[in-house]
Amino acid sequence: MKADTLLTARGAYDRRAIVVDAHRQRRQMARHGWTWSRCLAFSWTKAKMMRARLNAEPDKVSRVMARPTVEGIAAMFTSITGRNVTPEQLARFADRLASLSN
């Protein structure tokens, strides 16, 4: 199935194509435990992303992955484990991260 077949020529959702795509997805993913509703939601999300890409401004800069910062990783560690990072651990990690970038 072509990637742009979930939308009509005018950019509207092609509901029939979305349901057909969901059936195809269900046949492929049934052995992994996907339900019909999950496959249908997946196909609708795919169509919505296609439409957003179609309507996106061509000169607009898209978000790209930024290089991780020491503070960001420390905040993520705190949110996952519930423990704070000591200043010594933070300094050691900053040195290790700096050595990787060279």
DSSP file (Angstrom, degrees, kcal/mol; ACC not computed):
  #  RESIDUE AA STRUCTURE BP1 BP2  ACC     N-H-->O    O-->H-N    N-H-->O    O-->H-N    TCO  KAPPA ALPHA  PHI   PSI    X-CA   Y-CA   Z-CA
    1    1 A M              0   0    0      0, 0.0     2,-0.0     0, 0.0     0, 0.0   0.000 360.0 360.0 360.0 130.0    0.0    0.0    0.0
    2    2 A K    >   -     0   0    0      1,-0.1     3,-1.4     2,-0.1     4,-0.2  -0.329 360.0-122.1 -66.6 150.8    1.4    3.4   -1.0
    3    3 A A  G >  S+     0   0    0      1,-0.3     3,-0.5     2,-0.1    -1,-0.1   0.796 108.4  50.5 -65.9 -28.4    2.1    5.7    1.9
    4    4 A D  G >  S+     0   0    0      1,-0.2     3,-1.1     2,-0.1    -1,-0.3   0.332  81.9  93.1 -95.0   9.5   -0.2    8.5    0.6
    5    5 A T  G <   +     0   0    0     -3,-1.4    -1,-0.2     1,-0.2    12,-0.1   0.580  69.5  72.4 -81.0  -6.7   -3.3    6.3    0.0
    6    6 A L  G <  S+     0   0    0     -3,-0.5     8,-2.4    -4,-0.2     2,-0.3   0.543  97.9  57.8 -81.6  -4.8   -4.8    7.0    3.4
    7    7 A L  B <  S-A   13   0A   0     -3,-1.1     6,-0.2     6,-0.2     2,-0.1  -0.916  84.7-122.6-121.7 150.0   -5.6   10.5    2.2
    8    8 A T    >   -     0   0    0      4,-3.1     3,-1.5    -2,-0.3     6,-0.1  -0.260  40.6 -94.1 -78.3 175.9   -7.7   11.6   -0.8
    9    9 A A  T 3  S+     0   0    0      1,-0.3    -1,-0.1     2,-0.1    -4,-0.0   0.798 127.7  52.1 -63.0 -28.3   -6.3   13.8   -3.5
   10   10 A R  T 3  S-     0   0    0      2,-0.1    -1,-0.3     1,-0.0    -3,-0.0   0.457 123.5-103.0 -88.1  -0.6   -7.6   16.9   -1.7
   11   11 A G  S <  S+     0   0    0     -3,-1.5    -2,-0.1     1,-0.3     2,-0.1   0.515  77.7 133.2  94.2   5.0   -6.0   15.9    1.6
   12   12 A A        -     0   0    0      1,-0.1    -4,-3.1    -5,-0.0    -1,-0.3  -0.451  67.2 -88.5 -83.0 162.5   -9.1   14.6    3.4
   13   13 A Y  B     -A    7   0A   0     -6,-0.2     2,-1.0    -2,-0.1    -6,-0.2  -0.527  29.4-143.2 -71.4 134.1   -9.1   11.3    5.2
   14   14 A D     >  -     0   0    0     -8,-2.4     4,-2.0    -2,-0.2     5,-0.2  -0.826  17.7-171.7 -96.6  94.9  -10.0    8.3    3.0
   15   15 A R  H  > S+     0   0    0     -2,-1.0     4,-2.2     1,-0.2     5,-0.2   0.850  80.9  53.3 -61.7 -38.0  -11.9    6.3    5.6
   16   16 A R  H  > S+     0   0    0      1,-0.2     4,-2.3     2,-0.2    -1,-0.2   0.930 110.2  47.5 -62.9 -44.8  -12.3    3.2    3.4
   17   17 A A  H  > S+     0   0    0      1,-0.2     4,-2.4     2,-0.2    -2,-0.2   0.849 109.9  53.8 -65.1 -34.1   -8.5    3.1    2.9
   18   18 A I  H  X S+     0   0    0     -4,-2.0     4,-2.1     2,-0.2    -1,-0.2   0.915 110.1  46.4 -66.9 -42.4   -7.9    3.6    6.6
   19   19 A V  H  X S+     0   0    0     -4,-2.2     4,-2.2     2,-0.2    -2,-0.2   0.895 112.3  50.6 -66.7 -39.7  -10.2    0.6    7.5
   20   20 A V  H  X S+     0   0    0     -4,-2.3     4,-2.2     2,-0.2    -2,-0.2   0.914 110.8  49.5 -62.8 -42.2   -8.4   -1.5    4.8
   21   21 A D  H  X S+     0   0    0     -4,-2.4     4,-2.5     1,-0.2    -2,-0.2   0.883 108.9  52.7 -63.4 -38.4   -5.1   -0.6    6.3
   22   22 A A  H  X S+     0   0    0     -4,-2.1     4,-2.4     2,-0.2    -2,-0.2   0.888 108.4  50.6 -64.9 -38.6   -6.3   -1.5    9.8
   23   23 A H  H  X S+     0   0    0     -4,-2.2     4,-2.2     2,-0.2    -2,-0.2   0.920 111.3  48.2 -63.3 -43.4   -7.4   -5.0    8.4
   24   24 A R  H  X S+     0   0    0     -4,-2.2     4,-1.7     1,-0.2    -2,-0.2   0.913 112.4  48.9 -62.1 -42.3   -3.9   -5.4    6.9
   25   25 A Q  H  X S+     0   0    0     -4,-2.5     4,-2.5     1,-0.2    -2,-0.2   0.887 109.0  53.4 -64.0 -39.7   -2.4   -4.4   10.2
   26   26 A R  H  X S+     0   0    0     -4,-2.4     4,-1.4     1,-0.2    -2,-0.2   0.901 107.0  51.5 -63.8 -41.7   -4.6   -6.8   12.1
   27   27 A R  H  < S+     0   0    0     -4,-2.2     4,-0.3     1,-0.2    -1,-0.2   0.888 115.8  42.0 -62.6 -37.8   -3.5   -9.7    9.9
   28   28 A Q  H  < S+     0   0    0     -4,-1.7     3,-0.2    -5,-0.2    -2,-0.2   0.862 123.2  35.2 -76.8 -35.5    0.1   -8.9   10.5
   29   29 A M  H ><>S+     0   0    0     -4,-2.5     5,-1.8     1,-0.2     3,-1.2   0.396  85.6  96.3-105.5   2.9   -0.1   -8.1   14.3
   30   30 A A  G ><5S+     0   0    0     -4,-1.4     3,-1.7     1,-0.3    -1,-0.2   0.887  83.3  56.2 -61.1 -38.4   -2.7  -10.6   15.5
   31   31 A R  G 3 5S+     0   0    0     -4,-0.3    -1,-0.3     1,-0.3    -2,-0.1   0.692 103.8  55.5 -68.8 -16.0    0.0  -13.0   16.6
   32   32 A H  G < 5S-     0   0    0     -3,-1.2    -1,-0.3     2,-0.1    -2,-0.2   0.360 123.9-103.0 -95.4   4.1    1.5  -10.3   18.8
   33   33 A G  T < 5 +     0   0    0     -3,-1.7     2,-0.3     1,-0.3    -3,-0.2   0.604  65.3 155.7  90.2  11.8   -1.8   -9.7   20.6
   34   34 A W      < -     0   0    0     -5,-1.8    -1,-0.3    -8,-0.1     2,-0.1  -0.552  33.1-141.1 -73.5 135.1   -2.9   -6.5   18.9
   35   35 A T     >  -     0   0    0     -2,-0.3     4,-2.1     1,-0.1     5,-0.2  -0.434  24.1-106.7 -87.4 167.5   -6.7   -6.0   19.0
   36   36 A W  H  > S+     0   0    0      1,-0.2     4,-2.6     2,-0.2     5,-0.2   0.904 120.6  52.7 -60.6 -41.5   -8.8   -4.6   16.2
   37   37 A S  H  > S+     0   0    0      1,-0.2     4,-2.4     2,-0.2    -1,-0.2   0.871 108.1  50.4 -66.3 -34.8   -9.3   -1.3   18.0
   38   38 A R  H  > S+     0   0    0      2,-0.2     4,-2.2     1,-0.2    -1,-0.2   0.909 111.4  48.3 -68.0 -40.4   -5.5   -0.9   18.5
   39   39 A C  H  X S+     0   0    0     -4,-2.1     4,-2.3     2,-0.2    -2,-0.2   0.901 112.3  49.0 -65.2 -40.8   -4.9   -1.6   14.8
   40   40 A L  H  X S+     0   0    0     -4,-2.6     4,-2.4     2,-0.2    -2,-0.2   0.916 111.5  48.9 -65.2 -42.5   -7.7    0.9   13.8
   41   41 A A  H  X S+     0   0    0     -4,-2.4     4,-2.4     1,-0.2    -2,-0.2   0.887 110.0  52.7 -63.5 -38.0   -6.2    3.5   16.1
   42   42 A F  H  X S+     0   0    0     -4,-2.2     4,-2.2     2,-0.2    -2,-0.2   0.922 110.2  47.2 -62.1 -44.7   -2.7    2.8   14.6
   43   43 A S  H  X S+     0   0    0     -4,-2.3     4,-2.2     2,-0.2    -2,-0.2   0.889 112.0  49.8 -66.5 -39.3   -4.1    3.4   11.1
   44   44 A W  H  X S+     0   0    0     -4,-2.4     4,-2.5     2,-0.2    -1,-0.2   0.913 110.8  50.0 -65.0 -41.3   -5.9    6.6   12.1
   45   45 A T  H  X S+     0   0    0     -4,-2.4     4,-2.3     1,-0.2    -2,-0.2   0.898 109.4  51.4 -63.2 -39.6   -2.7    7.9   13.7
   46   46 A K  H  X S+     0   0    0     -4,-2.2     4,-2.1     1,-0.2    -1,-0.2   0.910 111.0  48.1 -62.5 -41.9   -0.7    7.1   10.6
   47   47 A A  H  X S+     0   0    0     -4,-2.2     4,-2.3     2,-0.2    -2,-0.2   0.893 110.5  51.4 -65.6 -39.7   -3.3    9.0    8.5
   48   48 A K  H  X S+     0   0    0     -4,-2.5     4,-2.3     1,-0.2    -2,-0.2   0.893 110.0  49.2 -64.8 -39.1   -3.2   12.0   10.9
   49   49 A M  H  X S+     0   0    0     -4,-2.3     4,-2.3     2,-0.2    -1,-0.2   0.888 110.1  51.5 -67.5 -37.8    0.6   12.1   10.7
   50   50 A M  H  X S+     0   0    0     -4,-2.1     4,-2.2     2,-0.2    -2,-0.2   0.914 111.3  47.7 -62.5 -42.1    0.4   11.9    6.8
   51   51 A R  H  X S+     0   0    0     -4,-2.3     4,-2.1     2,-0.2    -2,-0.2   0.888 110.6  50.9 -67.5 -38.7   -2.0   14.8    6.8
   52   52 A A  H  X S+     0   0    0     -4,-2.3     4,-0.6     1,-0.2    -1,-0.2   0.903 111.4  48.4 -64.9 -39.8    0.1   16.8    9.2
   53   53 A R  H  < S+     0   0    0     -4,-2.3     3,-0.5     1,-0.2    -2,-0.2   0.876 110.8  51.5 -65.5 -37.2    3.2   16.2    7.0
   54   54 A L  H  < S+     0   0    0     -4,-2.2    -2,-0.2     1,-0.2    -1,-0.2   0.873 114.9  41.8 -66.4 -37.5    1.1   17.2    3.9
   55   55 A N  H  < S+     0   0    0     -4,-2.1    -1,-0.2    -5,-0.1    -2,-0.2   0.439  90.3 116.5 -90.7  -0.4    0.0   20.5    5.6
   56   56 A A  S  < S-     0   0    0     -4,-0.6    -3,-0.0    -3,-0.5     3,-0.0  -0.346  74.8-108.2 -70.4 149.3    3.4   21.3    7.1
   57   57 A E    >   -     0   0    0      1,-0.1     3,-1.0     4,-0.0    -1,-0.1  -0.623  22.5-140.5 -75.4 131.1    5.2   24.4    6.0
   58   58 A P  T 3  S+     0   0    0      0, 0.0    -1,-0.1     0, 0.0    -2,-0.1   0.798  98.9  47.2 -67.2 -27.4    8.2   23.4    3.8
   59   59 A D  T 3  S+     0   0    0      2,-0.1     2,-0.2    -3,-0.0    -2,-0.0   0.515  85.6 111.0 -91.1  -4.4   10.5   26.1    5.2
   60   60 A K  S <  S-     0   0    0     -3,-1.0     2,-0.4     1,-0.1    -4,-0.0  -0.511  71.8-123.3 -75.0 134.9    9.7   25.4    8.9
   61   61 A V        -     0   0    0     -2,-0.2     2,-0.2     1,-0.0    -1,-0.1  -0.620  25.8-140.3 -78.1 128.6   12.5   23.8   10.8
   62   62 A S        -     0   0    0     -2,-0.4     2,-0.2     1,-0.1    -1,-0.0  -0.523  27.2 -92.6 -87.3 158.7   11.5   20.5   12.4
   63   63 A R        -     0   0    0     -2,-0.2     2,-0.3     1,-0.0    -1,-0.1  -0.462  45.5-169.2 -68.7 136.9   12.5   19.4   15.9
   64   64 A V        -     0   0    0     -2,-0.2     2,-0.2    -3,-0.1    -1,-0.0  -0.875  33.7 -86.3-123.8 160.0   15.6   17.4   15.9
   65   65 A M        -     0   0    0     -2,-0.3     2,-0.2     1,-0.0     0, 0.0  -0.464  45.7-147.2 -65.6 130.0   17.2   15.4   18.7
   66   66 A A        -     0   0    0     -2,-0.2     3,-0.1     1,-0.1    -1,-0.0  -0.618  26.6 -93.5 -94.7 158.3   19.4   17.6   20.8
   67   67 A R        -     0   0    0     -2,-0.2    -1,-0.1     1,-0.1     2,-0.0  -0.518  50.6-106.4 -69.2 135.7   22.6   16.5   22.5
   68   68 A P        -     0   0    0      0, 0.0     2,-0.3     0, 0.0    -1,-0.1  -0.327  31.4-144.3 -66.7 144.7   21.9   15.4   26.1
   69   69 A T     >  -     0   0    0      1,-0.1     4,-2.2    -3,-0.1     5,-0.2  -0.717  20.1-119.3-104.0 160.0   23.0   17.7   28.8
   70   70 A V  H  > S+     0   0    0     -2,-0.3     4,-2.3     1,-0.2     5,-0.2   0.907 115.5  49.8 -63.1 -42.3   24.3   16.6   32.2
   71   71 A E  H  > S+     0   0    0      1,-0.2     4,-2.3     2,-0.2    -1,-0.2   0.889 109.7  51.3 -66.2 -38.9   21.5   18.4   34.0
   72   72 A G  H  > S+     0   0    0      2,-0.2     4,-2.1     1,-0.2    -1,-0.2   0.907 111.5  46.3 -64.9 -41.8   18.8   16.8   31.7
   73   73 A I  H  X S+     0   0    0     -4,-2.2     4,-2.5     2,-0.2    -2,-0.2   0.878 111.6  52.3 -68.8 -36.8   20.2   13.4   32.4
   74   74 A A  H  X S+     0   0    0     -4,-2.3     4,-2.3     2,-0.2    -2,-0.2   0.902 109.9  48.8 -64.6 -40.2   20.4   14.0   36.1
   75   75 A A  H  X S+     0   0    0     -4,-2.3     4,-2.2     2,-0.2    -2,-0.2   0.892 111.7  49.3 -65.9 -38.6   16.7   15.2   36.1
   76   76 A M  H  X S+     0   0    0     -4,-2.1     4,-2.1     2,-0.2    -2,-0.2   0.909 110.1  51.0 -66.3 -41.3   15.7   12.1   34.2
   77   77 A F  H  X S+     0   0    0     -4,-2.5     4,-2.7     1,-0.2     5,-0.5   0.906 111.2  48.9 -60.3 -42.6   17.6    9.9   36.6
   78   78 A T  H  X S+     0   0    0     -4,-2.3     4,-2.0     1,-0.2    -2,-0.2   0.900 111.5  48.2 -65.5 -41.1   15.8   11.6   39.5
   79   79 A S  H  < S+     0   0    0     -4,-2.2    -1,-0.2     2,-0.2    -2,-0.2   0.841 117.0  42.7 -70.6 -31.2   12.4   11.2   37.9
   80   80 A I  H  < S+     0   0    0     -4,-2.1    -2,-0.2    -5,-0.2    -1,-0.2   0.936 128.4  24.6 -79.0 -47.6   13.0    7.5   37.2
   81   81 A T  H  < S-     0   0    0     -4,-2.7    -3,-0.2     2,-0.2    -2,-0.2   0.732  91.6-131.0 -93.2 -23.5   14.7    6.4   40.4
   82   82 A G  S  < S+     0   0    0     -4,-2.0     2,-0.3    -5,-0.5    -4,-0.2   0.488  71.7 113.8  83.8   1.6   13.3    8.9   42.9
   83   83 A R        -     0   0    0     -6,-0.4    -1,-0.3    -5,-0.0    -2,-0.2  -0.835  65.7-123.2-107.5 145.7   16.9    9.5   44.2
   84   84 A N        -     0   0    0     -2,-0.3     2,-0.4    -3,-0.1    -9,-0.1  -0.523  23.4-118.3 -82.3 153.2   18.8   12.7   43.8
   85   85 A V        -     0   0    0     -2,-0.2    -1,-0.0   -11,-0.1   -11,-0.0  -0.781  27.7-127.2 -90.8 132.7   22.2   12.9   42.1
   86   86 A T     >  -     0   0    0     -2,-0.4     4,-2.3     1,-0.1     5,-0.2  -0.415  20.5-115.0 -75.7 156.7   25.1   14.0   44.3
   87   87 A P  H  > S+     0   0    0      0, 0.0     4,-2.3     0, 0.0     5,-0.2   0.848 117.2  54.3 -59.9 -33.4   27.3   16.9   43.1
   88   88 A E  H  > S+     0   0    0      2,-0.2     4,-2.5     1,-0.2     5,-0.2   0.923 109.1  46.9 -66.7 -43.3   30.2   14.5   42.9
   89   89 A Q  H  > S+     0   0    0      1,-0.2     4,-2.5     2,-0.2    -1,-0.2   0.900 112.1  51.4 -63.5 -40.0   28.3   12.1   40.7
   90   90 A L  H  X S+     0   0    0     -4,-2.3     4,-2.3     2,-0.2    -2,-0.2   0.900 110.5  48.0 -64.1 -41.7   27.2   15.0   38.5
   91   91 A A  H  X S+     0   0    0     -4,-2.3     4,-2.2     2,-0.2    -2,-0.2   0.910 112.4  48.9 -66.3 -42.4   30.8   16.2   38.1
   92   92 A R  H  X S+     0   0    0     -4,-2.5     4,-2.2     1,-0.2    -2,-0.2   0.915 112.7  47.6 -62.9 -41.8   32.1   12.7   37.3
   93   93 A F  H  X S+     0   0    0     -4,-2.5     4,-2.8     2,-0.2    -2,-0.2   0.886 109.3  53.4 -67.1 -38.4   29.3   12.3   34.7
   94   94 A A  H  X S+     0   0    0     -4,-2.3     4,-2.3     2,-0.2    -1,-0.2   0.911 110.2  48.0 -62.0 -42.5   30.0   15.7   33.2
   95   95 A D  H  X S+     0   0    0     -4,-2.2     4,-1.9     2,-0.2    -2,-0.2   0.911 112.7  48.4 -64.0 -41.8   33.7   14.8   32.7
   96   96 A R  H  X S+     0   0    0     -4,-2.2     4,-1.2     1,-0.2    -2,-0.2   0.906 112.3  48.4 -65.4 -41.7   32.7   11.4   31.2
   97   97 A L  H  X S+     0   0    0     -4,-2.8     4,-1.0     1,-0.2    -1,-0.2   0.877 110.4  51.8 -65.9 -37.9   30.2   13.1   28.8
   98   98 A A  H  X S+     0   0    0     -4,-2.3     4,-0.6     1,-0.2     3,-0.3   0.868 106.6  53.4 -66.1 -36.6   32.8   15.7   27.8
   99   99 A S  H  < S+     0   0    0     -4,-1.9     3,-0.4     1,-0.2    -1,-0.2   0.796 104.8  56.1 -70.7 -25.8   35.4   13.0   27.0
  100  100 A L  H  < S+     0   0    0     -4,-1.2    -1,-0.2     1,-0.2    -2,-0.2   0.806 100.0  58.8 -73.5 -28.9   32.9   11.3   24.7
  101  101 A S  H  <        0   0    0     -4,-1.0    -1,-0.2    -3,-0.3    -2,-0.2   0.673 360.0 360.0 -77.6 -15.8   32.4   14.4   22.6
  102  102 A N     <        0   0    0     -4,-0.6    -1,-0.2    -3,-0.4    -2,-0.1   0.473 360.0 360.0 -80.8 360.0   36.0   14.6   21.6
